[in-house]
Every structure is written in C-alpha cells, then in structure tokens.
Amino acid sequence: MFLTVNEWKNAVPIGIIITIPKSTSWSEYRRELDAALDGAVMNYKMSSFPKVKIGDLCYVCHDGFVKGHMKISGMGEKEFTCTTTGNNWAGKFLERTGQFYHVKDVHPMKGFQGFRYVYSEFN
C-alpha cells in the first residue's frame, strides 16, 4: 500500500527498527533474547531517543534481514555493566524485555546506524 504525501506526513509510527551489527552472531544475540524472556532488560545505545512510547514495537535487523520484534519497555540515560558481555556502558538506551516475535516472511533490509521509524507491521 502506498501513501499520499499528506497521508505520509500525518502517519504515526508503530515503532522503530534497529540494526544489530554483523560482528554480533545471532547465537550470541539469541542468548540475550533468552535472558530477556526470563526478565532481563536488553539495552540498545542511541544518540537520541525516538518519538515512540512504551509498548511500541522495536524490530531488529541482522545480517541483511528483519528478524522479528519485541516491545519497548523503557528509555533512559544510565550506566551499567552488561551481564552477557561484561562491558561497561553509559549513555541513552532503549530498553526491551520479554518475548521476541520472529517474522514469518523473509524481509531483506540493508543494515544502518541508529533507528528508523516503522509505520506498519512486518509479517
């Protein structure tokens, strides 16, 4: 479905999409997803916060494909040590926790830095 210019200007995003670097293997990321299913918080460092709210979707792009989504559980500035990697982090972070929902269809997407808004769900 294509939007007119006016529809696009008035469209409200349902969430965002972020890219996980290729240097992070999917099996390593899967460990973090499993921990999030058990209540751990996954953090994604950002230079600025997107205009989204708690409960909106955060899709994940990895190795050239959209893999799935989680719900945004928070945003804030903080310092912490990653429980998976042991690395120390500080700055603005998008938080996600809970179930990761895999997309059913193949959706190729070239990786990018930062985030992009999403206006409709990927199947």
Secondary structure in CASP SS format (residue, H / E / C, confidence):
PFRMAT SS
TARGET T0000
AUTHOR 0000-0000-0000
METHOD secondary structure of the structure
MODEL  1
M C 1.00
F C 1.00
L C 1.00
T C 1.00
V H 1.00
N H 1.00
E H 1.00
W H 1.00
K H 1.00
N H 1.00
A C 1.00
V C 1.00
P C 1.00
I C 1.00
G E 1.00
I E 1.00
I E 1.00
I E 1.00
T E 1.00
I E 1.00
P C 1.00
K C 1.00
S C 1.00
T C 1.00
S C 1.00
W H 1.00
S H 1.00
E H 1.00
Y H 1.00
R H 1.00
R H 1.00
E H 1.00
L H 1.00
D H 1.00
A H 1.00
A H 1.00
L H 1.00
D C 1.00
G C 1.00
A C 1.00
V C 1.00
M E 1.00
N E 1.00
Y E 1.00
K E 1.00
M E 1.00
S C 1.00
S C 1.00
F C 1.00
P C 1.00
K C 1.00
V C 1.00
K C 1.00
I C 1.00
G C 1.00
D C 1.00
L E 1.00
C E 1.00
Y E 1.00
V E 1.00
C E 1.00
H E 1.00
D C 1.00
G C 1.00
F E 1.00
V E 1.00
K E 1.00
G E 1.00
H E 1.00
M E 1.00
K E 1.00
I E 1.00
S E 1.00
G E 1.00
M E 1.00
G E 1.00
E E 1.00
K E 1.00
E E 1.00
F E 1.00
T E 1.00
C C 1.00
T C 1.00
T C 1.00
T C 1.00
G C 1.00
N C 1.00
N E 1.00
W E 1.00
A E 1.00
G E 1.00
K E 1.00
F E 1.00
L E 1.00
E E 1.00
R E 1.00
T C 1.00
G C 1.00
Q C 1.00
F C 1.00
Y E 1.00
H E 1.00
V C 1.00
K C 1.00
D C 1.00
V C 1.00
H C 1.00
P E 1.00
M C 1.00
K C 1.00
G C 1.00
F C 1.00
Q C 1.00
G C 1.00
F E 1.00
R E 1.00
Y E 1.00
V E 1.00
Y C 1.00
S C 1.00
E C 1.00
F C 1.00
N C 1.00
END
